[in-house]
Amino acid sequence: MCDDAQICFAEVVAGSAAWLGRGLSCVCAQRRESDARPSFDLTPSEEECLQRLQNRIDIAYDSSIPEHQAALRALWNAVFPEEELHGLISEQWKEMGWQGKDPSTDFRGGGFISLENLLFFARHFPKSFKDLLWKQEGDRSAWEYPFAVAGVNITFMLIQMLDLEAVKPRTMVGAIFLKFLSALVFCL
């Protein structure tokens, strides 16, 4: 609970409270006279979650690591279960929206966690994944975006927007995200 010296941002969120979960009572910020912005204090579980997330963010995709190769193959199998993959370097990858025949060159900004995010999306929301991949909704444009690369870029942008590489949150959005993350049954 926030004390008098702290500002308490009560459950100000968009969306359903049932979806967001219960027990997210407030995000506390403390403003010091010398601070240009509030400092968001973390609970021990939030600190642990942030550290675990930062450790995952720091893992670059490395095509020589068997776990990374397996995750890339698993992504292919989740999206194209009936189509045999001819290799980790193959023209087939362009079908998924990689820039070239070697997807490993597209992970520079997002690292391994971006592959994990794409794989999670493909496994848990296969219809949405395929709708976006094949541009099933809305008008098709003459200029299409490379879907898989867009997924890597979204991971990179979220890391930046949520300021996840900072020691502790420097924005309200980052603080609320960590509160949600630590409220999950499992933390990464």
Sequence and secondary structure as in RCSB ss.txt:
>XXXX:A:sequence
MCDDAQICFAEVVAGSAAWLGRGLSCVCAQRRESDARPSFDLTPSEEECLQRLQNRIDIAYDSSIPEHQAALRAL
WNAVFPEEELHGLISEQWKEMGWQGKDPSTDFRGGGFISLENLLFFARHFPKSFKDLLWKQEGDRSAWEYPFAVA
GVNITFMLIQMLDLEAVKPRTMVGAIFLKFLSALVFCL
>XXXX:A:secstr
   TTSEEEES  SS HHHH S   EEEEE  TT SS EE   HHHHHHHHHHHHHHT    TTSHHHHHHHHHH
HHHH TTS    SS GGGGGGT SSS GGGG TTTHHHHHHHHHHHHHH HHHHHHHHTT SS   SS   HHHH
HHHHHHHHHHHTTTTSSS  SHHHHHHHHHHHHSSS  
